[in-house]
Each structure stands twice: as structure tokens, then as C-alpha cells.
Amino acid sequence: MNLTDIISLYAPIGLFFGRLGNFINSELYGLKTSGSWGVIFTKVDEYPRHPSMIYEAFLEGIVLFIILSIIKSTKPVYGFISGCFLFFYGIFRFTVEFVRIPDAHIGYIYYDWVTMGHLLSIPMILLGVVIMYRKVS
């Protein structure tokens, strides 16, 4: 668990740069929006869309790194940071999935709003809660 804590603490940096790469390549774009923050991805179409990869870069990269750094400063037991990583990453990913276009070959799984990203985030959130609970009790 010591190794997974170290990896979890610095993984958000890689996630941040990976999502910036997605933005540069017009990958993983979001739904159409009328908001002023919409971005036109000319490789896709001419409609302003949610820059979901920027949302993810911010939440899964910057915010997650700050949260984990603060938790690290409290000197938690081994494994607690890993649980926090899974929990918060899952929460952030689940949230952004609401404005992100699902993968074309999968589409929506249920009710025209549940995506594979939602389904994959749920086990991460639950596992994160279990790990955190077992480490503090």
C-alpha cells in the first residue's frame, strides 16, 4: 500500500497532462452547449461544445492533486491516500460524464444518460470507500 500511495499521489499530474493532450487532439469532447465557455472543435463540427477534457484536467489533475497533498500532510496510515484517490477520481469522473459524449462504439448504456464511464466509476468509488474505512478503523 505504500507504493500505491506514492503512485496515487502523483498520478493526477499525468492525468492533467493526458487530458490536455485530449483537448489538443479534440478527443473526448462534450455535449453541445450554449454557454460562453463552449469550444468549437473544428475536427468534430461547428457547434460549441463542453470542453469536458478541460473539466477533467482541472478536477482529476489539479483539484485531486491538491486534495491528496493536503491528506498526505496529515501523515495518514498506508493505503489511505490510495483509497482517497480512487474515491475522488471516481466522483470527478462520474460527474464529468454527464457533459461528455460517450464513446461512439458504446454509446449510452441506460436511459440515454448512463455511460460506460459512469459504470466504471462506481466500483472505484466503492473500493475507495472500503479502503479508507478499513484504514481508519
N, C-alpha and C positions, 0 to 999 in steps of 0.2 A: 504493500500500500504506500510505502514511502516513495517508490518510483512512480506510481500512478499520480501521487500528489504533485510531484515535480513536473510531470508531463502535463497534468491538468492545469497547473498554474501558468504555464507558458503557451499552451495550445491556443488560447484566444488571440495571440499575436499572429499565428499562422492563419487562423480563421479570418482575421481582419484583412490581411493581405490577399487571401484567396477570394474573399468577397469583392475586394476592389478589382481584382482580375476579372471576376464575373461581370462587373459593371463596365469595364473597358471593352470586354468582348460581347456586350449586350446579351448576356446569358442570365437566366433565372429572373427575368423581368416580371413586373407585377401587372395587376389588372389596370384597365383604363381608369383615368381619374380626371376630374375637372378642377382639381386643386392646383394652385400656383406652383407647387413643388413637383408636378408631373414632369417627366423627362421623355422626350421623343427619341426612341431608339430606331434610327433610320434603317437598320438591318432587319427590323421587325415590321414596322408600319409607320404611319404618320400621326398616330394618336399619342397624346401624353399618357404616360403610364407611371404607376408607383415604382420608384427605384428601390424595390424590395431588397436588392443586394446591398444597398447603402444602409437601409434599416438594419439588416443583419450584420454588416460590418460594425455599425455603431453598437448594437446590443450584444452580439456574440463576441465581438472583439474588444472594444473599449470598455463598455459597461461591465462585461463579465470579468475582464482583467482587473478592473478596479475592485469589484466585489471580492474576488479571490485574493487579491493583495491585502485588502483590509482583514479578511478572515485569517490569512497567513500571519499577519502581525499579532494576532491574539495567541499564537502558538498552539493551534488545535492538535488533537490526537491524530496519529497517522490514519489516513483514509478519509478524514472529514472533508478535506479540500476536494478530493475526488468525488465524493457524494454531492457536494455543493456544485461542482462543475456539471455533473450530469443533470442535476435538478434545474439549475438556472439556464443551461444551454437548451434543455428540453422545453422549458417555459418560453424562452425567447423565440426558439424555432417554431413552436406551436402557434405563437402569437402572429409572427410574420407570415405564416402560411395562409392567413385569411386574406392577404392582399397580393399574394404571389400566384402566378399562373402555374397550375400543376404540370408535371412532365407530360408531353404530348402523347407518348405511348402508353401512359397510365390513365391520365385524366382524373376526374373526380371519382372517388370510391363510393361515397354515400351522399344522398341528398343534395347534390350539386354544391357542396361546400367542404366536405371532408376529403382531404388529400392523403396521399401516402406519407407525406411529411408529418401530418397530424398523427397518423397511426404509429409512425416510428418514434415520435417524440414521447408518447405516453409511457412506453417501457423505460425510457431514460429518466423521466420524471419520477416514476415509481421506484426504480432502482436507486436513484439519488436519495430519495426519502428514506428508503430502507437502510442504505449505507450510513447516512447521517444519524438516524435513530440508533442503530447498533453501535456507533462510535461514541455517542454521548451517554448511552445508558449502561 
